[in-house]
Amino acid sequence: MKISWIRTETDNKNFIIPEKLGFNVVEIDRQEIIDKQIEKLVKDKYDTIIITNELAGFSEDIIKKYAKDKTVKIIINKS
């Protein structure tokens, strides 16, 4: 199982613990590129991706592409 977290560069409160523990935490500079980042992580064989509620609002693919996909879990974390 490969897990990754996605947050914005300006987000200084979410996913700090996983980052300090050495897990893969990806920072994006613009919220609008969330779908591209999710797609990249899926291609890199990540099967669990955790994002903030704020970023989920910018994604069109969470519902369209990944809602019924059994190989990828997208978890939306409250801030």
Helices and strands as residue ranges (DSSP letters): E 3-8, H 16-20, E 24-28, G 31-33, H 34-43, E 48-52, H 53-56, H 61-64, E 73-77
